[in-house]
């Protein structure tokens, strides 16, 4: 499961949680991504 914590114009922060088949939490991660403009689009 992943959910956004912040969705800005230049960066996004996501909370990612991985669970196993027994519905136990296996991993928690926070991901920060840069948002870049696509060349030629406005």
N, C-alpha and C positions, 0 to 999 in steps of 0.2 A: 504494500500500500504506500502510496506517495501522496502528500498533500502540500500545497503551497503555503509557506509562511509569509512570504513577501513577493509580490509581483509588481516590480517597478519598471520604469522605462528603460533603465540601463542594466538592471540586475534582477535576478530571480533567486529566491532561497526556498529550497524544498526540504521537507522532512520525509525520510524514507524509512519504512519499517518492514522487515522481512520476517515472516512467520513460517514455521514448518507444518507438516501434515497434522500434527497433534495440536495445532493452534498455539504453539509456544513461540514467544518472541526470540528470534535468533540474532538479529542484527538491527541496530539503529544507526542511521547516518544522516548528516545534514549536508546538502549540496548547494553551493553557490555558483550561479552561472551568469556570465556576461551576456547581455542582449545586444547584438550588433545589427546595424541597418543593412539590408540587402542592397547591393549596388544597383542603381537604376530604378529603385522603388522609393516612393515618398510617403 
